[in-house]
Amino acid sequence: MTGWYVDDRCTNCDVARQFAPGLIADVGGTSVVVRQPETEAELRDLHAAAYACHTRSIRHPDKRLDPDLDPFPMELDDNLFHCGHNSRQTAAANSYLLRRDTGNLMIDTPRWSPGLADRYEKLGPVTDVLLTHRDHVAHGRQYADHYGARLWIHEDDLDSRPDADVIIRGLDPVEVTPGVIVHPLPGHTKGSVLYVADDKYCFTGDSFYWSRTSADLEVAEAVTWYDIRVLAESLARVAPKIRFEWVLAGHGDRMRRSVEEMAARMAGLVERTAKLEPRAVDFTATRW
């Protein structure tokens, strides 16, 4: 090895490619460094990918990662941050922190360490840790206890986090705090939900995401644990009720578009998902 590379622990989760798409690509079902960084900006992108990588697979034979180039929490928009440091225990799910006057919200969680928890808390007190579904619960209790925050989950995924503080029930929207609404969205799992903040940010968990391949909103039909037909019904029910600019997924990419464009894309997603049939789980079939 003569430069940065991805080692054989890579799980092809796509996280690194989200942060350094010009440097890291999917080659044969795994992430590969296809070009070495040439500028300071590219070196920062590579470090962002490396510090987000849940297996710490981005390496150099002669160099260590530079802690001064760890960008997380990374500001994506005013008061919106990507937590980075994705966790093996959540299959590398992205997590986010939303800063608000009434108390900050953490949506899903990064890997756990007291040092990371303190780092995120420098942005202000965290009052609520919002879990989107059972696959992302691993560190929820630790972060909630560290912050003295409330831990949220839907009743249909409660068995994965029975010590949650707030249990979302049924299919009706619930106010988390003024301006932030949780919408139950069963399909990916029975207890999946999404959180919409200020008609701007939509935290989707694994229910849908932005695909760089199709340049559109997509559902991960090949990794739907509960029922794709239920997800289609959920999307048809919820889509007319929500407005947002940002799609912020647990797995899959994020994207910002106008409210009007996202509404049109949601209508298209509803239509496409209604035509899908259940299929066997296939981790290699998702169009990132």
Buried (B, 14 or more C-beta within 10 A) or exposed (E): EEEBBBEEEBBBBBBBBBBBBEBBBBEEEBBBBEEBBEEEEBBBBBBBBBBBBBBBBBBBEEEEBEEEBBBBBBBBEEBBBBBBBBBBBBBBBBBBBBBBEEBBBBBBBBBBEEEBBEBBBEBBEBBBBBBBBBBBBBBBBBBBEBBEBBBBBBBBBBEBBEEBBBBBEEEEBBEBBEBBBBBBBBBBBBBBBBBBBBEBBBBBBBBBBBBBEEEBBBBBBBBBBBBBBBBBBBBBBBBEEBBBBBBBBBBBBBBBBEEEEBBEBBBEBBEBBBEBEEEEEEEEEBBB
